[in-house]
Amino acid sequence: MPLTLNTALNDLQPSGIRRFSALAAQTPGCISLTLGEPGEDTPERIAARVQVGLDAHKTHYPPNNGWPDLRLAICARMAATGLSYQPEEVVVTSGATEALYATLSAMLNPGDEVIVPMPAFLLYESVVRLARATVVPLATDETGFQITEEALAASVTERTKAIVLTSPNNPTGVCLSRESLDVVARLACEHQFYVICDDVYDQLVYSDDFVGFAKAHQELREQTVVVNSFSKPYAMTGWRLGWLAAPHHLTDQIAKIHQYAISSVVSFTQDAAIEALATDVTPMRESYRVRRDFVLARLARMGLSCVRPDGAFYAFPSIRKLGLTSEEFCTRAIIEDGVALVPGSVFGCEGHVRLSYACDVTTLRWGLDRLEKFVAKLS
Ligand SMILES: Cc1ncc(COP(=O)(O)O)c(C=O)c1O
């Protein structure tokens, strides 16, 4: 037997985001607006709870799906956003990353199709490919990053197993409208496919009329999986903590993947996760809102059009009129003017670049000054 590896790995590329972050890091003095994580450290009162877990000797194997009190706290947090789940329907995971991996791995058979509205977070495609299934990209850049009935209907086949919704979205920051959610619900019901809601940014929303799919369409609860994370709202990216919630018949199966992949998340961080859920994220959200407004004003001044992001901490301006591919734009911006962004092509959407405003305001201002200089040169 030749010493080959899983051939599904052949097509998997290293993350384009990391590639541009690395180029920025190698370029002396470069300001990086690439990373999708809060610049702030985890609030002290959350971090301090790790000691409580250690003092309680939570250094042994915890329950596979997470400590019951954490799952209860997650249910309370979901109830506050109008979602009703029991602790038995929740699995605490190693970030949303593992929640998505376990969910898709549990659902997919070779040849199945997963509809992914584009632009999208790269992870979905890699996980789908590892399961020997196929991503069906649904372009949204001509419709304000919203999902139309026509486009979705054209993407559905008899092999469609699921759709992944990310609202607010990475990389656009756009929230799906009620119309988009209704279209998905209609077709998911008619053609019977799962809806995976990647809700990792649902605490970072700047508009009053936001509604998530799971709340808007509770009649589809039996075929909906909600994925969430501690990473973004509580500045806990390094803790690797997230969760998924779904009806019993799904979590029972998804939990098998979780159990055989990682067994459980770290035991003594789970009290800190409970503390995080009790944290008011309003100050963080308001601070991002200020940065969002600042970024939009600066992009307008540069003459770059940008669909208004109503959540997360990204803007996704169009660079079409500048005549460069997004790779060329981002590479030259680093080399010539010392500012790093991520090409839209990385997210399956050419003609745009992603700018993260999760860094501090001073860095953001400097970065935008440099971007303005670079854009002025190209215009
Ligand atoms: C849309 C989206 N989903 C999932 C993740 C992964 O989050 P976690 O840190 O919880 O694994 C990210 C991280 O950037 C993201 O942007």
The ligand as an SDF file (V2000), in Angstrom:
LIG
                    3D

 16 16  0  0  0  0  0  0  0  0999 V2000
  -18.1950   33.7300   10.6140 C   0  0  0  0  0  0  0  0  0  0  0  0
  -17.2540   33.0160   11.5190 C   0  0  0  0  0  0  0  0  0  0  0  0
  -17.5860   31.8070   11.9870 N   0  0  0  0  0  0  0  0  0  0  0  0
  -16.7710   31.1270   12.8130 C   0  0  0  0  0  0  0  0  0  0  0  0
  -15.5700   31.6510   13.2110 C   0  0  0  0  0  0  0  0  0  0  0  0
  -14.6970   30.8530   14.1270 C   0  0  0  0  0  0  0  0  0  0  0  0
  -14.8400   31.3060   15.4320 O   0  0  0  0  0  0  0  0  0  0  0  0
  -14.1740   30.5650   16.6930 P   0  0  0  0  0  0  0  0  0  0  0  0
  -13.0660   31.4410   17.1640 O   0  0  0  0  0  0  0  0  0  0  0  0
  -15.2630   30.4830   17.6930 O   0  0  0  0  0  0  0  0  0  0  0  0
  -13.7180   29.2220   16.2670 O   0  0  0  0  0  0  0  0  0  0  0  0
  -15.1630   32.9090   12.7410 C   0  0  0  0  0  0  0  0  0  0  0  0
  -13.8570   33.4650   13.0940 C   0  0  0  0  0  0  0  0  0  0  0  0
  -13.3620   34.3980   12.5210 O   0  0  0  0  0  0  0  0  0  0  0  0
  -16.0410   33.6140   11.8810 C   0  0  0  0  0  0  0  0  0  0  0  0
  -15.7290   34.8180   11.3940 O   0  0  0  0  0  0  0  0  0  0  0  0
  1  2  1  0
  2  3  1  0
  2 15  2  0
  3  4  2  0
  4  5  1  0
  5  6  1  0
  5 12  2  0
  6  7  1  0
  7  8  1  0
  8  9  2  0
  8 10  1  0
  8 11  1  0
 12 13  1  0
 12 15  1  0
 13 14  2  0
 15 16  1  0
M  END
$$$$
